[in-house]
Structure formats: structure tokens, C-alpha cells
Amino acid sequence: MPRLRILSANKVCEILLEHGFAKSRQAGSHIVMRRETPEGTRIVIVPNHHEVRRGTLKSIIEQSGLSRDLFMTR
């Protein structure tokens, strides 16, 4: 499996917005993204950095429930 690319917080938020998330609020240097589903609410915290580290990006992908491939093609 190829390594995740390093993305900016803006790019990560853009991908989340395209797939049903909305910016809920921003607390300091962290952006809170939220998506309502019939199963419940998914909340993802994105650090507002120029480069989101790979481990953090992996955690964001797991929390969002989205496919890893969505973050690979950008």
C-alpha cells in the first residue's frame, strides 16, 4: 500500500466538505468538522497546519469513515 501524501489542513477540509462534512467551528488551531448521518454524528478534528502529518491524517481518515483512496488522489 503506498504511503499517504502530506496534505495541508485546507486540502483535508476540502475533501471532507466534498463528502458531506461541514465546518462546525474552529477552536484555536483546530478545525472541527461534523457530518450528521442516520447512524449518528461524526466529528473530525483537523489541526490547522500547513502540513498535516501522516499519522494524524491516518487518524482523520479513520474518524471520518471515508476511504483512504480519497486522500491519496489529491
PAVO-14838 format. One record per residue (C-alpha): z, y, x. Coordinates in pm, 1 decimal. Layout:
BEGIN
+----------+----------+----------+
:        z :        y :        x :
+----------+----------+----------+
:        Z :        Y :        X :
...
+----------+----------+----------+
This chain:
BEGIN
+----------+----------+----------+
:        z :        y :        x :
+----------+----------+----------+
:      0.0 :      0.0 :      0.0 :
:    -96.4 :    339.1 :    150.1 :
:    169.7 :    596.8 :    225.9 :
:    237.0 :    875.5 :    -19.1 :
:     87.7 :   1210.4 :     68.3 :
:    318.2 :   1502.0 :    128.9 :
:    276.0 :   1739.4 :   -165.4 :
:    413.4 :   2082.7 :   -241.9 :
:    653.9 :   2134.9 :   -530.3 :
:    382.1 :   2328.1 :   -712.8 :
:    143.5 :   2031.3 :   -689.0 :
:    412.3 :   1786.6 :   -806.5 :
:    495.5 :   2010.7 :  -1103.9 :
:    124.7 :   2046.9 :  -1183.7 :
:     85.9 :   1666.6 :  -1200.1 :
:    395.4 :   1636.7 :  -1419.6 :
:    268.8 :   1913.3 :  -1651.5 :
:    -65.1 :   1732.8 :  -1692.1 :
:    121.2 :   1422.4 :  -1809.3 :
:    347.7 :   1563.4 :  -2077.9 :
:    632.8 :   1724.0 :  -1886.6 :
:    735.6 :   2084.6 :  -1942.0 :
:    930.8 :   2315.0 :  -1716.0 :
:   1273.7 :   2326.3 :  -1872.6 :
:   1446.7 :   2563.5 :  -1633.3 :
:   1499.7 :   2645.9 :  -1268.7 :
:   1839.1 :   2634.8 :  -1100.9 :
:   1823.1 :   2788.1 :   -755.3 :
:   1567.7 :   2598.4 :   -551.3 :
:   1533.5 :   2310.7 :   -800.0 :
:   1288.3 :   2293.8 :  -1090.1 :
:   1393.9 :   2087.7 :  -1392.4 :
:   1101.2 :   1917.9 :  -1568.4 :
:   1151.4 :   1748.8 :  -1905.9 :
:    949.6 :   1518.2 :  -2134.4 :
:   1050.4 :   1405.6 :  -2483.3 :
:    944.0 :   1053.6 :  -2581.2 :
:   1029.5 :    828.7 :  -2875.9 :
:   1245.4 :    624.2 :  -2635.6 :
:   1437.7 :    933.2 :  -2524.1 :
:   1422.1 :   1226.4 :  -2286.7 :
:   1307.2 :   1200.4 :  -1925.3 :
:   1435.8 :   1465.1 :  -1687.2 :
:   1299.6 :   1504.4 :  -1335.3 :
:   1439.0 :   1742.8 :  -1073.5 :
:   1180.9 :   1877.7 :   -827.5 :
:   1300.8 :   2064.2 :   -516.0 :
:   1106.3 :   2388.3 :   -485.3 :
:    987.2 :   2336.8 :   -126.6 :
:    653.6 :   2381.8 :     47.7 :
:    659.2 :   2010.1 :    132.3 :
:    841.4 :   1751.1 :    -78.1 :
:    946.6 :   1462.4 :    147.6 :
:    803.8 :   1117.8 :     81.9 :
:   1139.1 :    963.8 :    -14.6 :
:   1206.2 :   1246.5 :   -258.5 :
:    855.3 :   1213.0 :   -401.5 :
:    910.5 :    839.0 :   -449.0 :
:   1230.4 :    913.0 :   -641.0 :
:   1048.2 :   1171.5 :   -857.9 :
:    778.0 :    914.2 :   -938.8 :
:   1038.9 :    655.3 :  -1039.5 :
:   1230.0 :    905.1 :  -1254.5 :
:    913.4 :   1025.5 :  -1427.5 :
:    789.5 :    677.4 :  -1516.0 :
:    437.8 :    777.5 :  -1410.9 :
:    202.8 :    575.3 :  -1195.5 :
:    224.4 :    618.8 :   -819.6 :
:   -157.1 :    643.1 :   -816.1 :
:   -142.4 :    980.7 :   -993.2 :
:     30.5 :   1126.4 :   -688.0 :
:   -198.4 :    952.8 :   -435.9 :
:   -528.2 :   1100.4 :   -556.0 :
:   -429.0 :   1465.5 :   -521.0 :
+----------+----------+----------+
